[in-house]
């Protein structure tokens, strides 16, 4: 066992002997700080929101979201050293999470450019697939803070030592008080908090998170579906609507068609047709990336200009009609494929908790007649499963980098009448 080490501002106590830290030289102090850092991180939450950030940035279409980043009100929010709350709301598929990740990426660049390292950025994601408690999210935020800014150790150390001694866990109030003291300490010129998916937390957790995080002297950026019932909790928040612009939809179409050889070749040869595709999808997608993506998926089988124009005329308007048509496409698949797609949608929709990729593959390999696992029914892989479901089943990153969960992007009532 190593010696017990205690640190004050000017001394280090090793095995009961008090030593002036200035006489030990910088190396000894650094080693001790690193050991303390490791011990504190060991006791904190293991949640890592960076996995969700990385996956969404990898999926996003380059240059989307510039409308928000370049807006005058966003620049005003950035420059407000006294803090301020910005709350963006949008319908499912409008690109809320991707926008939050774009903002995080932009702020990360500001942090990197800060020579004095006095800009702090912390972020969290709420997910239906991970029912986190408020304390879990707060401790994950605190962990991020310590990992990126070890200079806050002097604030964290007293709380760590007391709870280690008493074998207890900090309360929500303690962590918020600690975050408030750090944000107000003058250690950072500016602190940014980003919270995505507030609507995906339970209603009581929504209120608690909003109350606690909005009380901090920080620049706070929130994204969610419309939550009019709790907006009064932050009356001074600047609210804006998240919607995919026609420019962003065009960028999405450009990126997606690049991965569809037949469609790409068809549009490359006909500039007028390409412009018509972009115009039609933009007008019918209602500002939702999800809807635009599903509509584009309906066009990928077109092999001629005639096929394309016919398909464009048949594109549904609105999300409900789009899902009705997508379900009709799934039902029209050859028998075995339609059966597999139905089993996938049934398991994902009615599972009592989100399934991992591996669990879903095993679940759909259970024979519906015998209720036994049949390895001969096991699908080739998750990609084939997702393809059969025509875009309404997605794989989501979680805070555990070893696992990804399955999410149906909307409840599918047609399953009852399949």
N, C-alpha and C positions, 0 to 999 in steps of 0.2 A: 504494500500500500504506500502511496506517496504521502509527503508531509501535507498537513492542512495549511492552506495559504489564505491570509486575510489582507485586504488592500484598503488603505485610506488614500486621501489625496496626496499625502507626502511620505507615507511609510508602507512597508510590506512586513507582515508578521509571519515568520516561518518557524514552526515548532516552538512557539512561545517566545522567540527572540525578535525584538523590534529592530528593523534595519531601515535607515534612510534610503528611500528608493533612488535618490539622486546619486548615491555613492555606488550603486550597483551597475550603472551604465544602462544605456537604452536597450540592449539585447535581453537582459534578464527581465526588465519590465514588460517587453513585448511578449516574451514567452509566457509570462504569468497571465497577461491579458488574453492571449490566445487560449490558454487552458480554461480560464473563466468563461470565455465566449463559448467554447465547446460544451461546457457543463450546462450553461443556461439553455443553449439550443437543444440539448438533449432532453430537457424537461418541457420544452414548449411543443406546441402543435406540430405534427409532421405534415400538415396540409401544405400543398405547393400549388398555388394558382398559376405559376409560370407555365405549367403544361398546357392549360387551357389557352393562355395567351399565345403560345408558340403555334399550336394547331390552327387557331383561327387566323393568325397572320399568314400562315402557310397557305390557307385556303382562299384568302381574300384576293380580289382582282386588283392588281397594281393601280395606283393613282385614284382609287375610289375614296370617297369621304372628304375630298379636298374642299367641298363647299362649306363644311363646318370649320375645318382647320383654317381656311382663308377668310372666314367671316370676321367682320369688325367686332361683333359682340364676343366672339371667342377670344380674340386678341385682347379685348378689354378685361375679360375674366383672367387671362394669363398674367396681365400686368397688375392686377389688384393684389397688393401685398397684404391687405387686411383680410383676405379670404373672400369667399363668396360661393354660392351654390348654383350649379347649372343642372337642369333635369330634362333629359331628352326622352320622349315617349314615342312609341310606334307600334303598329300592328305586328302580328307574327310574320316573320319573313322580311321585315323592312330593313334588316341589317343592323340591329341595335348592338349586338355583341361585336360584330366586325368594326363598327364605328368606335365602340369603347376601346377595342384593341388598337385601332389606328391612333386614337388620342393617347393611349399609353405609350405607343411606339414614338410618337412625336415628342412627348414629355421626356422619354428616356434619352432622346437626343439632346434635349435641353440640359438634363442632368449631366450627361457626358461632357457637354461644352462648358459646364460651370467649373472654372479652374479652382475656385475655393471650396468646391464640394458642399455648398451651402443650400442646395436644392434637393428636396426629398420627395420621392414618388412612391406611393403604396397603393395596391389595388387588390380587389377581391371579386369573385364571381359567385352568384347564387345560382343553383341549378336544381331543377325538379329531380334530377337523377341522384343528387346528393343532398339529403335533408340535414343540413348543418345547423347547429345551435348558434346563438349569438356569440357565446364565449369561444366557440371553435373559430369563428371568423375573426374575432378580435385577437386571439392568440396567434393566428396565422399572419395577421397584419403586423403584430409586434415582432414576430420571427423575421419577416421581411425587413423590417426596420433595423433590427440588430445585425442581420446578415450583410446588409448594404452599408450600414453606418455604425461600425463598432464603437465609435466615440460616444454613443448613448449608453454604454455599459454602466457608467457611474449613476445613471438614473435607475437602471434596471436592477442593479446589484442588491440593494436593500430588500426589495420585494422577493427576489430569488432566494436570498439567504433565509429570510423568515419562513417562506413556504417550504423550503428544503428541510429546515429544522423541524417544522411542524408536520411535514409530510402532507401538505394540503395543496390546493390549486387556487390561483388567484380568482377573484370574482370579476364579473363584468364591470362593476363600478371601479374596482381597483385598476383594471387594465385601461379603462377610458380615462381615469384620472392620470395615470402614467403617461398615456399618449398626449393628453392635454398639456401636461407639464413639459414634455419634450418639445411639443410644437410651439409652446410659449417661451421657451428657454433662451431664444436668441441663437441657438446652435444652427438653425437653418433660416435663411432669408425667406424661404417660401416652402410650403409643404402642400403636395397635391394628393388627394385621395380619389380613386376611381372605383365605383361600385356598379357592376353590371348585373342585370337580371333581378332587380329588387322584387319584381312581381312573382318570381319563381320561389321565393321563400314563403313559409307559412305566414298568415296574416299578422299574428302576434309578433313574429320575428321581423316582419317588415317595419312595424311601428317602432320596435326597440332599436333596430339598426338605424332608422332614420333619426330618431330622437338622439341617440348617442353620438353618431358620427357627425350630425349637423351641429352639435354643440362644440365641436373642435374648431380652433382658430386656423382653419385650413381652406384651400381651394378644393371644393367638393364637386365631383362630376358623377351624375347618376344616369343610368338608362333602365327603362322598364316598359312594359305595356302600360296603357293609361291606368292610373291609380287615383282617380279623382277623390276617392273617399279619404285619402290621407295627405293630400297635397296641402291642406291647411296647416299641417305640422311644420311646414317650411314656407311661410307666406312670402318671404323675400327671395325665394328661388327664381331664377330666370328659366322659364320653361320654353322648350321648342319641340317641334314635331320631327321625328326621324322618318324620312321617306327617301327612297332611292330616286335620284334625279335621272332624267333621260340620258344625260351624259354617262352616268354610272351604269345604267342598263346597257348602253351601247358598248361600254368596256367589258361588261360581263359577257355579252353575246360574242364579242371578239375573242375573248379568252376561251369560252366554252366551245365555239365552233372549231377552234384550232385543234381540239382533241376529237373531232368528229370528221374523219377524212372525207366521206361522201358529201356531207353538208359544206365543208370547207371548200372543196373543189367546185361545187355548184355555185357558191356565192362569189368565189374568186373570179369566175368567168363572167359574172353578171352583176355589175356594180349597182344598177338600178334595182335589181331584185334584192340585193343585200340591204339597200337603203329602205326598201319596203318592209323587209323582215324586222329591221330595227325599229322602224316607225310603228308597225302593228303591235309588236310585243311591248314597246314602251307605253303605248296608249291603253293596252289591255292588262298591264301588270299592276296597275293601281299603286305604283311606287313601292312594290314589294319584290325584293330579289328572289324570294322563294317562288313566287308566282311566275316571274320571268323565266326562272330556271326550269320549272315544270313545263311551261309553254314551249321552250326551246327543245326540251326533251321529246315533245310530240312531233317536232319537225325533223328529227335526225334520220328518220327512215326515208325521207323524200329523195328520190333519185333523179328527178327532172324538174324543170321550171313549172310544168303543168301540175305535178304533184305538190310542189311548194305552194303555189297560189291556191290550190284547193284546200290544203291544210291550213293556210293562213286565214281563210274565210271561216274555217271551222273552229278557230281558237276560241275557247270560252272566255267570257267576261266575268271577273270576280273569282274569289277563292273557292266559294262553295261549288260553283259550276266546274271549276278546274278539278276539284277533288272528285266530283261525280264522274267526270270524263276519265280521270286517271284510274278510278276504280273499275270503270267499264273496260279500260284497256287491260287491266290485270285479269279481269274475269274472262276476257277473250283470248288469253294465252292458251297454248296447248294444254290438255288435261293435267299431266304431271306437274307442269310449271305453275299452273293456276292453283293446284292443290298445295304446292309448297309455299306459294305466296300467301295463301289463305292461312296456313299454319303459322307463318312468320307474323302476319298481322294480328292473329289471334293471341299468340304468346306475348308479343310486345304490348298490345293494348290492354290485356287483362292481367298481366303479371302484377303481383302485389308490390313489387319493387323493380327498379330498372335492371335489366339483364345485361351482363357483360357479353362481349362478342362470343366467347367460348360457350357460355351458357345458352345463348340463342341457338348456336349450331347444334349443340347436343339436344336442346328441347325439340327442335323441328325434326330430329331423327327418331322421335318417339312415334311408334305406329298408332294412328288414331283408333284402330280397331282393337288392338291387343293392349295398348297403353304400356308397351315395353319398348326399350331402346333397340333399334335395329340399325346396325352399322351399314347395312346396304342402302338405307335411306339417307345417310349422312350427306349433306350438300358438299360441293367441291370446295366451298369457302365462302367467306363473308361477302366478297365482291359479287359472286353470282346471286346471292340472296338480295343484296341491295339493288342489283339490276332488275330483278323480277318485280320489285316493289315500286319501280318507276319513280323514285325520288321521294316517296313519302315516309321512308324509314331511313334514318341517318345514324352514323356513328359519331359519338361525342367524346371529346377528351374529358378526363376527370382529374382531380387533384392527385390521384395515384398514377404515376407515369407507367406503371406496369399494366394498368387496366384501362379499357375504353368501354363505355356503355352504349346501349342501343336506345334510340329515342324515336318515337313516331311523331312527326311534326304536327299532327293534328289527330284528334280522336276520330275513328272511322266507324260511324254508325251503320254503314252498309254491311258490316260483318254479320249483323243479325239477320240479314235477308239474303245472304250469299246463296 
